[in-house]
Structures are given as C-alpha cells and as structure tokens.
Amino acid sequence: MTITIKLLSGEFLEPEFSQLQRAVFASVQDESAELARMLDAERARVAQLPHKPPPQPPVIRFGAYANEQLVGWSYGWFERGNNFYMANSGVLAEHRRQGIYTMLINAVITNASMHGAMLIRSQHSVLNNAVIICKLKHGFRISGLSTSAQMGTLVELTLHISDERGALFESRVVPLVAPEQVSQSVNPHPASHAK
C-alpha cells in the first residue's frame, strides 16, 4: 500500500470526512456522553448570562494601580469554545508579594466567568515558579507543555470554571498519571468559580 500526503486547496469532502472522523475517534466519542451532557448544560448557562461572549476576541485588559501609577497588568482574550486565554501578566518588582497578582487573577476569573468562559488557560516559562505556584493555589492545573524559541519550555495551566468540568478533566488525566491517587479526592482544589 502506498500512502500519499496531499496539500488540499479546499475543505475535506463530505460526508466521507465526518464518517472517517467518527471512525477514528469512536472510542473517545463513546466515552464522551458525560462530556456532551456537560457541554449542553454549559451552553444553557451561557444563554442565561446577561453578558454574552464576544464574537471576536477583543483584548481584555486589567491594570493594577498604586494611586495613579500602573504597577501591574493582565490581559487576554476569548478563544473558540468559550475559552479565555490569559496571555500576559506582570507586577513591578517593588510591588510583588503584596497580593497584586492574586487580585489580577481574581479579576480575570470573575470577568471571564461573567462572560461565559468554560476555562481559563495560560502559558508560562517552566522557570517562573512564583506565578505557577500562585495559579496552582487558585485551582489551575498543569495541562500541557510546549516550547517557544523566545521563552524556552512552557507549561500550560488550565482553570476549569465549573467543578464538574474540573472533575471530568481529572478523571481523564489522573488515572493515566497516578493510578494510586484515583481513590483520593478527584479535585482537591475545586475551582468553585462558577457564578
């Protein structure tokens, strides 16, 4: 059998492509009835929100001010699937260890939740222990690693807004990483940020 890889100029042919996807991902889709129920519930929750998720990702910025001086910031945007990407944050060195970063995280969580975010994700240098530890204390979970030519190895952190989504995430990840811990609390640091 000869396999050829082709660069396509348009979309995949249908319904062949959808049938192929279903066949390839059958085992994942069979296990996703719980996820489907959760996604339906989340869509219903978003439909009830007074503030609808933005159609295109405007940059959402938060500034931390000491009197009138900007001493810290955080900004990000919504991605597909009602995910909020926390792109960049920082606090001036002389203003660190005063709870400013925690206030910025709380502002982002509140705002993203209010606008229908299902999760918040961010990426950080693996050497940025202070931020990683702070986010882990806020219920973020390590959800991946990647590399960047500029930043080196990055750790991705994800906060699931609902406890249900967080528990589902951990039920799918924890057994693969640490089977002996499955019998313990599935979500020792519940997100509990759902509004």
Secondary structure, 3 states (H helix, E strand, C coil): CCCCCCCCCCCCCCCHHHHHHHHHCHHHHHCCHHHHHHHHHHHHHHHHCCCCCCCCCCCEEEEEEECCEEEEEEEEEEECCCEEEEEEEEECHHHCCCCHHHHHHHHHHHHHHHCCCCEEEEEEECCCHHHHHHHHHCCCEEEEEEEECCCEEEEEEEEECCHHHHHHHHHHHHHHHCHHHCCCCCCCCCCCCCC
